[in-house]
Amino acid sequence: MPDSSEPLVQDALEAFRARASAWIAENFPSTLRGKAAEALGRIDAEDVQGDLLAWRQAMARVGWGAPTWPAAYGGGGLSPAEARVLAKEMAKAGAFNPMVQGMGITMLGPTILDYGTEAQKQTHIPPIVRGEVRWCVGYSEPNAGSDLASLQMRAEDKGDHWLINGQKIWTSGADLSDWCGALVRTDPSAPKHKGISFLLVNMKQKGVETRPIKLISGASPFCETFFTDAVAPKDALLGELNKGWDVGKRLLQHERASQTGASAPGGGRGRPLGEIARSYGAADAVPGIMDEINRNAMDARAHALTLERAMAEAKGASGPGHTPSILKNSATQVAQGRAELHLAAMGVHGRGWEGEPFTAAEREAVSGWLFGKAMSIYGGSAEIQNNIISKRILGLPEKTQGGE
Ligand SMILES: Cc1cc2nc3c(=O)[nH]c(=O)nc-3n(C[C@H](O)[C@H](O)[C@H](O)COP(=O)(O)OP(=O)(O)OC[C@H]3O[C@@H](n4cnc5c(N)ncnc54)[C@H](O)[C@@H]3O)c2cc1C
């Protein structure tokens, strides 16, 4: 029997589309059209002025920076379907989410909503929605990356507060962040997964020092982060004591869910690769390049459709699950493949690093190609996603060769 409620849902979505489109036309400053990357860059929460500030304040009033979060904490209170409509209308208008970058909207906010006490939600969620604070994630340590549960940074219970000592590494945006969601060891005598807790740590204190790490691409997006007698109040624990591993895994699922778009690293995002290959003469000079470009375009389209289907299927689910591991890997393959083809399409101009013979777009393509290498490392490497897919989705045994 046809579902007679379907047309009603469609009507409501169309009404929302009209409302969203009118609101964007009225509030989005035309000076910012299509300038997301330039406007946001590496700004911190207090470094926002002019039209960008006005746009951020307008978005904060309706909560659309976090469109599906509960209105009770300042979120938009929209359904996932309405949020997708909003995203499409924003893209059509060349608009973007103006909330400060960092990991508040994508990772910490959703995890605090999943595990936080009422007081933690009231304290931390509204400033994230308003774009007033920046969060970082303190997981990796010099001897704990893929094997994250080996982490050693310690938090000792001092009665009325936690005393934190140790080092994190690769902490994205730590130098600009106000807060850090950190995994810490709270019971060194317990088996490694069972002695870990999740702490919400204020970064603006004298016990925290950040040292930015420079990458080959020229960017410096992450830091070594040192905690020396840093403190956190007792109620900074997110979730239960010594059960931080579960909280930490949930945050990683949210992280992967946010990394499933296949936007290509490097320049030329808006310009079709085939056109770039023709303009540099590679379409004729490099055998097979047009076939590879078409294959990458088909993979990108298949990825986008699969992503849309997965989002629709996840409508009723309570959390992001393991599907993002598949989508993160396919997004990475599409984006890294596109970046490789972009350089090949430019011939010798795809070797530009600095100086006059290369245009800004050529240099950007090269540094973006290099930065794109990080996609298969951060958020859990491609091999670790494959392990999750084989164990948690396909149910394959732990050992496939030579094991008992
Ligand atoms: C740009 C960028 C931003 C980052 N931001 C943050 C951040 O904000 N916060 C944070 O805490 N961390 C961050 N990281 C760190 C990231 O999470 C780690 O680099 C990642 O988890 C891998 O850990 P590792 O570097 O120690 O490599 P290792 O764990 O030493 O891995 C080395 C290689 O061995 C492979 N490998 C390891 N174990 C297995 C296994 N069991 N099976 C198969 N292969 C395996 C890996 O896939 C990899 O190829 C960031 C990294 C990058 C590149």
The ligand as a Tripos MOL2 file, in Angstrom:
@<TRIPOS>MOLECULE
LIG
   53    58     1     0     0
SMALL
NO_CHARGES

@<TRIPOS>ATOM
      1 C1         46.8460   15.6160    9.5500 C.3       1 LIG1
      2 C2         46.7200   14.7900   10.7980 C.ar      1 LIG1
      3 C3         45.9550   15.2540   11.8390 C.ar      1 LIG1
      4 C4         45.8550   14.5290   13.0330 C.ar      1 LIG1
      5 N1         45.1240   15.0580   14.0640 N.ar      1 LIG1
      6 C5         45.0920   14.4070   15.2530 C.ar      1 LIG1
      7 C6         44.3980   14.9820   16.3610 C.ar      1 LIG1
      8 O1         43.8120   16.0580   16.2720 O.2       1 LIG1
      9 N2         44.4460   14.3330   17.5410 N.ar      1 LIG1
     10 C7         45.0850   13.1380   17.7040 C.ar      1 LIG1
     11 O2         45.0500   12.5930   18.8030 O.2       1 LIG1
     12 N3         45.7430   12.5590   16.6630 N.ar      1 LIG1
     13 C8         45.7630   13.1660   15.4420 C.ar      1 LIG1
     14 N4         46.4340   12.6060   14.3800 N.ar      1 LIG1
     15 C9         47.1750   11.3720   14.5890 C.3       1 LIG1
     16 C10        46.5500   10.1540   13.9180 C.3       1 LIG1
     17 O3         45.3710    9.7640   14.5680 O.3       1 LIG1
     18 C11        47.6170    9.0540   13.9420 C.3       1 LIG1
     19 O4         48.7100    9.4970   13.1260 O.3       1 LIG1
     20 C12        47.0710    7.7540   13.4040 C.3       1 LIG1
     21 O5         46.1620    7.2090   14.3080 O.3       1 LIG1
     22 C13        48.2090    6.7220   13.1260 C.3       1 LIG1
     23 O6         49.0240    6.5980   14.2360 O.3       1 LIG1
     24 P1         50.6170    6.7170   14.0910 P.3       1 LIG1
     25 O7         50.9150    7.9820   13.3650 O.co2     1 LIG1
     26 O8         51.2050    6.5290   15.4530 O.co2     1 LIG1
     27 O9         51.0350    5.5280   13.1330 O.3       1 LIG1
     28 P2         51.2490    3.9990   13.5420 P.3       1 LIG1
     29 O10        50.1410    3.5590   14.4360 O.co2     1 LIG1
     30 O11        52.6220    3.8350   14.0480 O.co2     1 LIG1
     31 O12        51.0740    3.2850   12.1520 O.3       1 LIG1
     32 C14        52.1230    3.2180   11.1850 C.3       1 LIG1
     33 C15        51.6430    2.3630   10.0090 C.3       1 LIG1
     34 O13        51.3520    1.0240   10.4390 O.3       1 LIG1
     35 C16        50.0140    0.6570   10.0960 C.3       1 LIG1
     36 N5         49.4190   -0.1580   11.1790 N.ar      1 LIG1
     37 C17        49.5040    0.0820   12.5090 C.ar      1 LIG1
     38 N6         48.8020   -0.8550   13.2010 N.ar      1 LIG1
     39 C18        48.2650   -1.6960   12.2710 C.ar      1 LIG1
     40 C19        47.4390   -2.8620   12.3490 C.ar      1 LIG1
     41 N7         47.0130   -3.3390   13.5310 N.pl3     1 LIG1
     42 N8         47.0620   -3.4580   11.1850 N.ar      1 LIG1
     43 C20        47.4680   -2.9790    9.9760 C.ar      1 LIG1
     44 N9         48.2750   -1.8850    9.8500 N.ar      1 LIG1
     45 C21        48.6510   -1.2500   10.9740 C.ar      1 LIG1
     46 C22        49.2560    1.9810    9.9820 C.3       1 LIG1
     47 O14        48.1510    1.8470    9.1180 O.3       1 LIG1
     48 C23        50.3330    2.8930    9.3860 C.3       1 LIG1
     49 O15        50.4030    2.7120    7.9920 O.3       1 LIG1
     50 C24        46.5290   13.2900   13.1620 C.ar      1 LIG1
     51 C25        47.2930   12.8040   12.0880 C.ar      1 LIG1
     52 C26        47.3960   13.5340   10.9240 C.ar      1 LIG1
     53 C27        48.2390   12.9910    9.8020 C.3       1 LIG1
@<TRIPOS>BOND
     1     1     2 1
     2     2     3 ar
     3     2    52 ar
     4     3     4 ar
     5     4     5 ar
     6     4    50 ar
     7     5     6 ar
     8     6     7 ar
     9     6    13 1
    10     7     8 2
    11     7     9 ar
    12     9    10 ar
    13    10    11 2
    14    10    12 ar
    15    12    13 ar
    16    13    14 ar
    17    14    15 1
    18    14    50 ar
    19    15    16 1
    20    16    17 1
    21    16    18 1
    22    18    19 1
    23    18    20 1
    24    20    21 1
    25    20    22 1
    26    22    23 1
    27    23    24 1
    28    24    25 2
    29    24    26 1
    30    24    27 1
    31    27    28 1
    32    28    29 2
    33    28    30 1
    34    28    31 1
    35    31    32 1
    36    32    33 1
    37    33    34 1
    38    33    48 1
    39    34    35 1
    40    35    36 1
    41    35    46 1
    42    36    37 ar
    43    36    45 ar
    44    37    38 ar
    45    38    39 ar
    46    39    40 ar
    47    39    45 ar
    48    40    41 1
    49    40    42 ar
    50    42    43 ar
    51    43    44 ar
    52    44    45 ar
    53    46    47 1
    54    46    48 1
    55    48    49 1
    56    50    51 ar
    57    51    52 ar
    58    52    53 1
@<TRIPOS>SUBSTRUCTURE
     1 LIG1         1 GROUP 0 **** ****
